[in-house]
């Protein structure tokens, strides 16, 4: 089964006060954590979608496909990722969307999410902690057209809300794996 991965690295960092993806996280830029975690999983293709030239440069040095853009909306980021992966890997069965600002997310959890999807490849699989859904989220092929045509400014949650019967939650034991570093205080807590 062919699964692709889109790493969402286009956030404006308003609550953080700037580009958090380059902040030090145990001796490396935070973006490196998700690159390493997703790199340890055998995806058919992987792409980083970002507005930051510095992030694009990190990807280029590691030979990771990257889309550098200046579009304003979350729906733009999703669409650009789906378009690139669909062009690079036309036989995809699903696409996993991972946030670039979850530095505690482990490769094992990403692999477990992909394994759950392989068991039932028409479901939308997402990680959760004690029933509270989080990211990443893995969408099946039949959702690709909806991902390409999301309402302006919306993300994949628009599809999840439209099809709750398709959602399958995969539990994690450590809630820190699902935490975003949205503020300097959140980053400090995750460190």
C-alpha positions, 0 to 999 in steps of 0.5 A, spaced: 500 500 500 502 506 497 502 512 503 505 519 502 506 524 507 505 532 507 509 535 512 505 542 513 510 547 515 507 554 513 504 556 519 505 564 520 507 563 527 503 569 530 502 566 537 510 564 537 512 571 534 516 568 528 518 562 525 518 557 530 521 551 526 528 554 526 528 554 534 533 550 537 530 543 540 535 539 543 541 542 539 537 542 532 532 546 529 525 543 531 523 542 523 528 536 524 524 532 529 518 531 524 523 530 518 527 525 522 520 521 524 517 521 518 524 519 514 524 513 519 517 510 516 517 507 508 513 513 505 512 512 497 513 520 497 514 525 502 513 533 501 514 539 505 510 545 504 513 551 507 513 559 506 520 559 509 526 559 505 530 557 511 526 550 511 526 549 504 534 550 504 534 544 510 530 540 505 534 541 499 540 539 503 537 533 505 534 531 498 527 532 501 522 534 496 519 541 498 514 546 495 516 553 497 510 558 496 507 565 499 500 563 499 496 565 505 491 560 507 491 553 510 487 550 504 493 552 499 498 548 503 494 542 503 492 543 496 500 544 494 502 538 498 496 533 495 498 536 488 506 535 489 505 528 492 499 526 486 504 528 481 510 524 484 506 518 486 500 517 482 498 511 485 497 513 492 492 510 497 493 515 502 496 521 504 498 523 511 498 530 514 503 531 519 504 538 523 512 540 523 511 543 530 510 537 534 517 535 536 515 529 540 512 525 535 515 519 534 516 515 528 513 509 531 506 512 532 506 515 525 508 507 523 502 505 527 497 510 524 499 507 517 498 500 520 491 502 522 490 505 515 492 499 512 487 495 515 481 499 513 484 503 507 477 507 506 478 510 513 480 517 516 485 515 521 488 520 526 492 520 532 488 521 539 490 521 546 484 519 551 479 520 545 481 527 544 483 527 536 490 530 534 495 530 528 497 527 524 491 525 520 491 520 514 486 521 509 484 515 504 484 516 496 477 517 496 478 524 499 483 527 495 479 531 491 476 534 497 483 535 499 484 539 493 478 543 493 477 545 501 473 551 503 478 557 503 482 557 509 480 551 511 484 544 513 482 537 513 478 538 519 472 540 514 473 533 511 473 530 518 467 534 520 463 532 513 465 524 514 465 523 522 463 516 520 470 515 517 474 517 522 478 512 526 482 514 532 489 511 534 491 512 541 498 514 544 500 513 551 504 520 551 500 526 550 506 530 549 507 527 542 500 530 540 502 537 543 504 543 538 509 548 540 505 554 538 508 559 543 514 560 546 511 557 553 509 551 549 516 550 546 519 550 553 514 545 556 516 540 550 523 541 551 
